[in-house]
């Protein structure tokens, strides 16, 4: 480097000769390179901005979601996140960020023994729904590495080995590599960082068999491809396409280990994504996972706010919705797949409890005895009847299904009209004995009047076990033949159709909780969704109540009230009518 005081003296004395000028130019150029290198190595987003012209001729358009994805990938590189799933809409830069920028940025970093996922010695295993797409992304990343811009900054640090430099695999002289393949073809290959970019092909995701084959390939092949199971990392980035797609499968089964970055195209406040808060990374099940100084929650405030307004307007997203259809848009753009053929009961038909505008009326102040902290909890109305409905799922054809239970309360609104609220839900795969114990515990906690068992395999045994465990007269147990799956009964689809008018008529309420969202999401996706057990309990419980006239639509209620006024008789309560009052 040139001596600064010497340069000042030379300029003052008019002694800046040609050699000194050349030296000055070289020093300033090196300073600019050093500054740019430091900025890029310190921020994946800044690297992406500067690298973009070297691999994409279109102008770079930044956005908050681009920054968020970059910051989560940096956390993977630091070892804070071991498994990351990012659900992002199509055409929102996900491949450019993950498969091209992040991989080449990782190799540009100085190696550090404390951070084994940084430096030119990192080995990547990259896959997609087919090897061809993964190889195309690898070629783009290779062009970026060969660009004059990249070579000026990191050409001395990253050198591609001459003896292996092709689209299927290229290595670095520092021991790193990038292998590009399909998921099934990854057998025998490995990497310390595994990248899965779009594991499902859009044109094939309608086939449940194809989706299941990819999930099976993940479990049987891809899951074991890590070169270092203790320090390695995995990133899955994709648009949701079906409830049982690989993202959905992993969130259901491995969610405790996964940070889930979910960014719908149009904001939905009740699904705000929070991945880091209060000094912790939060896993896909809402639990603390690992320490961090980072904080992230979806920044949008109003329902319908676009994810990338710098590039796509609300009107553009609406055009896409018309193009791909309601269910395609729900999955690919909103990241909540509602399969084609689903939608018997729409999500918006569920009524929130407490009702909007009545929150203060239906809440109670609670004081924690240990800490003295005060907080409010929602309260329920006075029930006329409470029931629980159980799907035992012990038939031969349902060996992989869940046992499920939902609980319900019947009440009258301010106008005397009958309403129903879902008060609880769970699903599990217990033994028969454990199932009876859990049902009994739920019945006692929810103070149920009636427990209804869907009359199929195992129901009689559960009934006998409950009768043995419960106190005399504690609650009533019914076997439901009318809405069950006994011979001659209605099928699952017609059952839900038969009660859908109750939802559309605003009769059914549910609180804003994690367990209720689990039920609402499953019901809204029926009959093409992955799970059906909770839906069976919903249609079963409401069908049971309808069968005995315990809940009604508004016009039915008004008609009955008119007849009652004509008769001038006393109005009989629901509980009295059924004999449990």
Beta strands, then each sheet from edge to edge (+ up, - down):
strand 1: 83-88
strand 2: 123-128
strand 3: 160-165
strand 4: 169-172
strand 5: 177-182
strand 6: 193-197
strand 7: 233-238
strand 8: 259-263
strand 9: 274-277
strand 10: 280-282
strand 11: 288-291
strand 12: 296-297
strand 13: 351-353
strand 14: 363-367
strand 15: 374-378
strand 16: 385-391
strand 17: 403-412
strand 18: 418-428
strand 19: 450-454
strand 20: 476-480
strand 21: 508-511
sheet 1: 3+ 4- 5+ 2+ 6+ 7+ 1+ 8+
sheet 2: 11+ 10- 9+ 12-
sheet 3: 13+ 21+ 18+ 17- 16+ 19+ 20+
sheet 4: 14+ 15-
end
